[in-house]
Amino acid sequence: MRRLIPLLMLCALPAFADKAATPSGLQPLPEPPAPPPGYEPDPSLEPQVTITKRGEDKVEEFRIHGKLYMMKITPPHGVPYYLIDEQGTGRFVRQGEVSPGVMVPMWLLKSF
């Protein structure tokens, strides 16, 4: 019980520190400027995202004008990676790959 009280006090400390560190005299941000006259956003430039499951992997496919240009693969236990069609030929390359046959080992040794 003696250890619990100091732990609870330490957990509550950041909540009080935020209020004390807020500077006075802040002003609200101005409204963003209006778009130029005659500008209308093109909804066809927004990417279409399709999310599917392949086995246990979650695959997100990104398309513009119906053409697949990027895929994000999220394995159930691991770091997500991207496959990108850099030249528009339909040949996908894993982002960060040195060459198609060589994978550089990237192990996480320590994180802070």
Secondary structure as UniProt FT lines:
FT   TURN            2..3
FT   HELIX           4..20
FT   TURN            37..38
FT   HELIX           43..45
FT   STRAND          48..54
FT   TURN            55..56
FT   STRAND          57..64
FT   TURN            65..66
FT   STRAND          67..74
FT   STRAND          81..84
FT   STRAND          93..94
FT   TURN            95..96
FT   TURN            100..101
//
